[in-house]
Amino acid sequence: MSLLVATTLLVSWRWLPTFELDQIERELVSPPHREHAPERTTLAPPPAPRTQTITLADEVIVRALDRGRAAFLGCYKRAAAADPLLDAVKVRLRLEIDPQGLVVAVTHDAPSDKLGNCLVAVSRGLRFAAPETPAIAEFPLLFRPE
């Protein structure tokens, strides 16, 4: 039986048409196909041109801060009540103001999250004189226990 299987395999191999072998050799030796990167397109509109930001004058900042003075002080008192170790604190605030005078972003370096979050909320409620171009207001707030 095993001789019959071996003979059948040998005969089958010999009857393999030569054109198939030639085609296989050509495919193995043919140069690789080059792929081209697809063209990139976006559906989003192009970004608006960046406008230059200005720094607000000190008197504009002081005028807006005077209106929020009681609220800033309230933030410090609530934070000090929650954390008895909170002593005198200097917090730097940086406000980004849109052309209409509304605060759009606030960053701070407050030592406590409670104080920082409250200062951000109060700062977002401040209104500045419309600068007609995006502006930055940076200032320190000094708090000390009474």
MODELLER restraints for C-alpha pairs under 7 A, 6 or more apart:
rsr = mdl.restraints
at = mdl.atoms
rsr.add(forms.Gaussian(group=physical.xy_distance, feature=features.Distance(at['CA:53:A'], at['CA:133:A']), mean=6.62, stdev=0.5))
rsr.add(forms.Gaussian(group=physical.xy_distance, feature=features.Distance(at['CA:53:A'], at['CA:134:A']), mean=4.94, stdev=0.5))
rsr.add(forms.Gaussian(group=physical.xy_distance, feature=features.Distance(at['CA:53:A'], at['CA:135:A']), mean=4.89, stdev=0.5))
rsr.add(forms.Gaussian(group=physical.xy_distance, feature=features.Distance(at['CA:53:A'], at['CA:136:A']), mean=6.80, stdev=0.5))
rsr.add(forms.Gaussian(group=physical.xy_distance, feature=features.Distance(at['CA:54:A'], at['CA:134:A']), mean=6.57, stdev=0.5))
rsr.add(forms.Gaussian(group=physical.xy_distance, feature=features.Distance(at['CA:54:A'], at['CA:135:A']), mean=4.60, stdev=0.5))
rsr.add(forms.Gaussian(group=physical.xy_distance, feature=features.Distance(at['CA:54:A'], at['CA:136:A']), mean=6.13, stdev=0.5))
rsr.add(forms.Gaussian(group=physical.xy_distance, feature=features.Distance(at['CA:55:A'], at['CA:135:A']), mean=5.46, stdev=0.5))
rsr.add(forms.Gaussian(group=physical.xy_distance, feature=features.Distance(at['CA:55:A'], at['CA:136:A']), mean=4.82, stdev=0.5))
rsr.add(forms.Gaussian(group=physical.xy_distance, feature=features.Distance(at['CA:55:A'], at['CA:137:A']), mean=5.97, stdev=0.5))
rsr.add(forms.Gaussian(group=physical.xy_distance, feature=features.Distance(at['CA:56:A'], at['CA:135:A']), mean=6.31, stdev=0.5))
rsr.add(forms.Gaussian(group=physical.xy_distance, feature=features.Distance(at['CA:56:A'], at['CA:136:A']), mean=6.20, stdev=0.5))
rsr.add(forms.Gaussian(group=physical.xy_distance, feature=features.Distance(at['CA:56:A'], at['CA:137:A']), mean=5.67, stdev=0.5))
rsr.add(forms.Gaussian(group=physical.xy_distance, feature=features.Distance(at['CA:61:A'], at['CA:137:A']), mean=6.84, stdev=0.5))
rsr.add(forms.Gaussian(group=physical.xy_distance, feature=features.Distance(at['CA:64:A'], at['CA:126:A']), mean=6.40, stdev=0.5))
rsr.add(forms.Gaussian(group=physical.xy_distance, feature=features.Distance(at['CA:64:A'], at['CA:127:A']), mean=6.39, stdev=0.5))
rsr.add(forms.Gaussian(group=physical.xy_distance, feature=features.Distance(at['CA:64:A'], at['CA:128:A']), mean=5.87, stdev=0.5))
rsr.add(forms.Gaussian(group=physical.xy_distance, feature=features.Distance(at['CA:68:A'], at['CA:126:A']), mean=6.84, stdev=0.5))
rsr.add(forms.Gaussian(group=physical.xy_distance, feature=features.Distance(at['CA:71:A'], at['CA:122:A']), mean=6.56, stdev=0.5))
rsr.add(forms.Gaussian(group=physical.xy_distance, feature=features.Distance(at['CA:72:A'], at['CA:119:A']), mean=6.30, stdev=0.5))
rsr.add(forms.Gaussian(group=physical.xy_distance, feature=features.Distance(at['CA:72:A'], at['CA:122:A']), mean=6.80, stdev=0.5))
rsr.add(forms.Gaussian(group=physical.xy_distance, feature=features.Distance(at['CA:75:A'], at['CA:115:A']), mean=5.88, stdev=0.5))
rsr.add(forms.Gaussian(group=physical.xy_distance, feature=features.Distance(at['CA:75:A'], at['CA:118:A']), mean=5.64, stdev=0.5))
rsr.add(forms.Gaussian(group=physical.xy_distance, feature=features.Distance(at['CA:75:A'], at['CA:119:A']), mean=6.50, stdev=0.5))
rsr.add(forms.Gaussian(group=physical.xy_distance, feature=features.Distance(at['CA:76:A'], at['CA:115:A']), mean=6.14, stdev=0.5))
rsr.add(forms.Gaussian(group=physical.xy_distance, feature=features.Distance(at['CA:76:A'], at['CA:143:A']), mean=6.91, stdev=0.5))
rsr.add(forms.Gaussian(group=physical.xy_distance, feature=features.Distance(at['CA:79:A'], at['CA:114:A']), mean=5.83, stdev=0.5))
rsr.add(forms.Gaussian(group=physical.xy_distance, feature=features.Distance(at['CA:79:A'], at['CA:115:A']), mean=5.29, stdev=0.5))
rsr.add(forms.Gaussian(group=physical.xy_distance, feature=features.Distance(at['CA:80:A'], at['CA:86:A']), mean=5.46, stdev=0.5))
rsr.add(forms.Gaussian(group=physical.xy_distance, feature=features.Distance(at['CA:87:A'], at['CA:144:A']), mean=6.36, stdev=0.5))
rsr.add(forms.Gaussian(group=physical.xy_distance, feature=features.Distance(at['CA:87:A'], at['CA:145:A']), mean=6.49, stdev=0.5))
rsr.add(forms.Gaussian(group=physical.xy_distance, feature=features.Distance(at['CA:88:A'], at['CA:143:A']), mean=5.46, stdev=0.5))
rsr.add(forms.Gaussian(group=physical.xy_distance, feature=features.Distance(at['CA:88:A'], at['CA:144:A']), mean=4.00, stdev=0.5))
rsr.add(forms.Gaussian(group=physical.xy_distance, feature=features.Distance(at['CA:88:A'], at['CA:145:A']), mean=6.30, stdev=0.5))
rsr.add(forms.Gaussian(group=physical.xy_distance, feature=features.Distance(at['CA:89:A'], at['CA:142:A']), mean=5.87, stdev=0.5))
rsr.add(forms.Gaussian(group=physical.xy_distance, feature=features.Distance(at['CA:89:A'], at['CA:143:A']), mean=5.10, stdev=0.5))
rsr.add(forms.Gaussian(group=physical.xy_distance, feature=features.Distance(at['CA:89:A'], at['CA:144:A']), mean=6.31, stdev=0.5))
rsr.add(forms.Gaussian(group=physical.xy_distance, feature=features.Distance(at['CA:90:A'], at['CA:140:A']), mean=6.48, stdev=0.5))
rsr.add(forms.Gaussian(group=physical.xy_distance, feature=features.Distance(at['CA:90:A'], at['CA:141:A']), mean=5.67, stdev=0.5))
rsr.add(forms.Gaussian(group=physical.xy_distance, feature=features.Distance(at['CA:90:A'], at['CA:142:A']), mean=4.54, stdev=0.5))
rsr.add(forms.Gaussian(group=physical.xy_distance, feature=features.Distance(at['CA:90:A'], at['CA:143:A']), mean=6.33, stdev=0.5))
rsr.add(forms.Gaussian(group=physical.xy_distance, feature=features.Distance(at['CA:91:A'], at['CA:108:A']), mean=6.70, stdev=0.5))
rsr.add(forms.Gaussian(group=physical.xy_distance, feature=features.Distance(at['CA:91:A'], at['CA:109:A']), mean=5.73, stdev=0.5))
rsr.add(forms.Gaussian(group=physical.xy_distance, feature=features.Distance(at['CA:91:A'], at['CA:110:A']), mean=5.24, stdev=0.5))
rsr.add(forms.Gaussian(group=physical.xy_distance, feature=features.Distance(at['CA:91:A'], at['CA:140:A']), mean=5.49, stdev=0.5))
rsr.add(forms.Gaussian(group=physical.xy_distance, feature=features.Distance(at['CA:91:A'], at['CA:141:A']), mean=5.17, stdev=0.5))
rsr.add(forms.Gaussian(group=physical.xy_distance, feature=features.Distance(at['CA:91:A'], at['CA:142:A']), mean=6.51, stdev=0.5))
rsr.add(forms.Gaussian(group=physical.xy_distance, feature=features.Distance(at['CA:92:A'], at['CA:108:A']), mean=5.59, stdev=0.5))
rsr.add(forms.Gaussian(group=physical.xy_distance, feature=features.Distance(at['CA:92:A'], at['CA:109:A']), mean=5.85, stdev=0.5))
rsr.add(forms.Gaussian(group=physical.xy_distance, feature=features.Distance(at['CA:92:A'], at['CA:139:A']), mean=5.76, stdev=0.5))
rsr.add(forms.Gaussian(group=physical.xy_distance, feature=features.Distance(at['CA:92:A'], at['CA:140:A']), mean=4.25, stdev=0.5))
rsr.add(forms.Gaussian(group=physical.xy_distance, feature=features.Distance(at['CA:92:A'], at['CA:141:A']), mean=6.27, stdev=0.5))
rsr.add(forms.Gaussian(group=physical.xy_distance, feature=features.Distance(at['CA:93:A'], at['CA:106:A']), mean=6.97, stdev=0.5))
rsr.add(forms.Gaussian(group=physical.xy_distance, feature=features.Distance(at['CA:93:A'], at['CA:107:A']), mean=5.86, stdev=0.5))
rsr.add(forms.Gaussian(group=physical.xy_distance, feature=features.Distance(at['CA:93:A'], at['CA:108:A']), mean=4.66, stdev=0.5))
rsr.add(forms.Gaussian(group=physical.xy_distance, feature=features.Distance(at['CA:93:A'], at['CA:138:A']), mean=5.71, stdev=0.5))
rsr.add(forms.Gaussian(group=physical.xy_distance, feature=features.Distance(at['CA:93:A'], at['CA:139:A']), mean=5.61, stdev=0.5))
rsr.add(forms.Gaussian(group=physical.xy_distance, feature=features.Distance(at['CA:93:A'], at['CA:140:A']), mean=6.10, stdev=0.5))
rsr.add(forms.Gaussian(group=physical.xy_distance, feature=features.Distance(at['CA:94:A'], at['CA:106:A']), mean=5.68, stdev=0.5))
rsr.add(forms.Gaussian(group=physical.xy_distance, feature=features.Distance(at['CA:94:A'], at['CA:107:A']), mean=5.25, stdev=0.5))
rsr.add(forms.Gaussian(group=physical.xy_distance, feature=features.Distance(at['CA:94:A'], at['CA:108:A']), mean=6.42, stdev=0.5))
rsr.add(forms.Gaussian(group=physical.xy_distance, feature=features.Distance(at['CA:94:A'], at['CA:136:A']), mean=6.99, stdev=0.5))
rsr.add(forms.Gaussian(group=physical.xy_distance, feature=features.Distance(at['CA:94:A'], at['CA:137:A']), mean=5.74, stdev=0.5))
rsr.add(forms.Gaussian(group=physical.xy_distance, feature=features.Distance(at['CA:94:A'], at['CA:138:A']), mean=4.43, stdev=0.5))
rsr.add(forms.Gaussian(group=physical.xy_distance, feature=features.Distance(at['CA:94:A'], at['CA:139:A']), mean=6.75, stdev=0.5))
rsr.add(forms.Gaussian(group=physical.xy_distance, feature=features.Distance(at['CA:95:A'], at['CA:103:A']), mean=6.40, stdev=0.5))
rsr.add(forms.Gaussian(group=physical.xy_distance, feature=features.Distance(at['CA:95:A'], at['CA:105:A']), mean=5.82, stdev=0.5))
rsr.add(forms.Gaussian(group=physical.xy_distance, feature=features.Distance(at['CA:95:A'], at['CA:106:A']), mean=4.70, stdev=0.5))
rsr.add(forms.Gaussian(group=physical.xy_distance, feature=features.Distance(at['CA:95:A'], at['CA:107:A']), mean=6.75, stdev=0.5))
rsr.add(forms.Gaussian(group=physical.xy_distance, feature=features.Distance(at['CA:95:A'], at['CA:136:A']), mean=5.69, stdev=0.5))
rsr.add(forms.Gaussian(group=physical.xy_distance, feature=features.Distance(at['CA:95:A'], at['CA:137:A']), mean=5.08, stdev=0.5))
rsr.add(forms.Gaussian(group=physical.xy_distance, feature=features.Distance(at['CA:95:A'], at['CA:138:A']), mean=6.34, stdev=0.5))
rsr.add(forms.Gaussian(group=physical.xy_distance, feature=features.Distance(at['CA:96:A'], at['CA:103:A']), mean=5.78, stdev=0.5))
rsr.add(forms.Gaussian(group=physical.xy_distance, feature=features.Distance(at['CA:96:A'], at['CA:104:A']), mean=5.68, stdev=0.5))
rsr.add(forms.Gaussian(group=physical.xy_distance, feature=features.Distance(at['CA:96:A'], at['CA:105:A']), mean=5.06, stdev=0.5))
rsr.add(forms.Gaussian(group=physical.xy_distance, feature=features.Distance(at['CA:96:A'], at['CA:106:A']), mean=6.44, stdev=0.5))
rsr.add(forms.Gaussian(group=physical.xy_distance, feature=features.Distance(at['CA:96:A'], at['CA:135:A']), mean=5.94, stdev=0.5))
rsr.add(forms.Gaussian(group=physical.xy_distance, feature=features.Distance(at['CA:96:A'], at['CA:136:A']), mean=4.78, stdev=0.5))
rsr.add(forms.Gaussian(group=physical.xy_distance, feature=features.Distance(at['CA:96:A'], at['CA:137:A']), mean=6.60, stdev=0.5))
rsr.add(forms.Gaussian(group=physical.xy_distance, feature=features.Distance(at['CA:97:A'], at['CA:103:A']), mean=4.47, stdev=0.5))
rsr.add(forms.Gaussian(group=physical.xy_distance, feature=features.Distance(at['CA:97:A'], at['CA:104:A']), mean=5.68, stdev=0.5))
rsr.add(forms.Gaussian(group=physical.xy_distance, feature=features.Distance(at['CA:97:A'], at['CA:134:A']), mean=5.69, stdev=0.5))
rsr.add(forms.Gaussian(group=physical.xy_distance, feature=features.Distance(at['CA:97:A'], at['CA:135:A']), mean=5.03, stdev=0.5))
rsr.add(forms.Gaussian(group=physical.xy_distance, feature=features.Distance(at['CA:97:A'], at['CA:136:A']), mean=6.02, stdev=0.5))
rsr.add(forms.Gaussian(group=physical.xy_distance, feature=features.Distance(at['CA:98:A'], at['CA:104:A']), mean=6.50, stdev=0.5))
rsr.add(forms.Gaussian(group=physical.xy_distance, feature=features.Distance(at['CA:98:A'], at['CA:133:A']), mean=6.70, stdev=0.5))
rsr.add(forms.Gaussian(group=physical.xy_distance, feature=features.Distance(at['CA:98:A'], at['CA:134:A']), mean=4.65, stdev=0.5))
rsr.add(forms.Gaussian(group=physical.xy_distance, feature=features.Distance(at['CA:98:A'], at['CA:135:A']), mean=6.48, stdev=0.5))
rsr.add(forms.Gaussian(group=physical.xy_distance, feature=features.Distance(at['CA:99:A'], at['CA:130:A']), mean=5.75, stdev=0.5))
rsr.add(forms.Gaussian(group=physical.xy_distance, feature=features.Distance(at['CA:99:A'], at['CA:131:A']), mean=5.40, stdev=0.5))
rsr.add(forms.Gaussian(group=physical.xy_distance, feature=features.Distance(at['CA:99:A'], at['CA:132:A']), mean=4.18, stdev=0.5))
rsr.add(forms.Gaussian(group=physical.xy_distance, feature=features.Distance(at['CA:99:A'], at['CA:133:A']), mean=4.44, stdev=0.5))
rsr.add(forms.Gaussian(group=physical.xy_distance, feature=features.Distance(at['CA:99:A'], at['CA:134:A']), mean=5.04, stdev=0.5))
rsr.add(forms.Gaussian(group=physical.xy_distance, feature=features.Distance(at['CA:100:A'], at['CA:130:A']), mean=4.60, stdev=0.5))
rsr.add(forms.Gaussian(group=physical.xy_distance, feature=features.Distance(at['CA:100:A'], at['CA:131:A']), mean=6.77, stdev=0.5))
rsr.add(forms.Gaussian(group=physical.xy_distance, feature=features.Distance(at['CA:100:A'], at['CA:132:A']), mean=6.32, stdev=0.5))
rsr.add(forms.Gaussian(group=physical.xy_distance, feature=features.Distance(at['CA:101:A'], at['CA:127:A']), mean=5.81, stdev=0.5))
rsr.add(forms.Gaussian(group=physical.xy_distance, feature=features.Distance(at['CA:101:A'], at['CA:128:A']), mean=4.58, stdev=0.5))
rsr.add(forms.Gaussian(group=physical.xy_distance, feature=features.Distance(at['CA:101:A'], at['CA:129:A']), mean=5.47, stdev=0.5))
rsr.add(forms.Gaussian(group=physical.xy_distance, feature=features.Distance(at['CA:101:A'], at['CA:130:A']), mean=4.23, stdev=0.5))
rsr.add(forms.Gaussian(group=physical.xy_distance, feature=features.Distance(at['CA:101:A'], at['CA:131:A']), mean=6.31, stdev=0.5))
rsr.add(forms.Gaussian(group=physical.xy_distance, feature=features.Distance(at['CA:102:A'], at['CA:127:A']), mean=5.61, stdev=0.5))
rsr.add(forms.Gaussian(group=physical.xy_distance, feature=features.Distance(at['CA:102:A'], at['CA:128:A']), mean=6.57, stdev=0.5))
rsr.add(forms.Gaussian(group=physical.xy_distance, feature=features.Distance(at['CA:103:A'], at['CA:124:A']), mean=5.22, stdev=0.5))
rsr.add(forms.Gaussian(group=physical.xy_distance, feature=features.Distance(at['CA:103:A'], at['CA:126:A']), mean=6.83, stdev=0.5))
rsr.add(forms.Gaussian(group=physical.xy_distance, feature=features.Distance(at['CA:106:A'], at['CA:120:A']), mean=6.07, stdev=0.5))
rsr.add(forms.Gaussian(group=physical.xy_distance, feature=features.Distance(at['CA:108:A'], at['CA:116:A']), mean=6.64, stdev=0.5))
rsr.add(forms.Gaussian(group=physical.xy_distance, feature=features.Distance(at['CA:110:A'], at['CA:116:A']), mean=5.12, stdev=0.5))
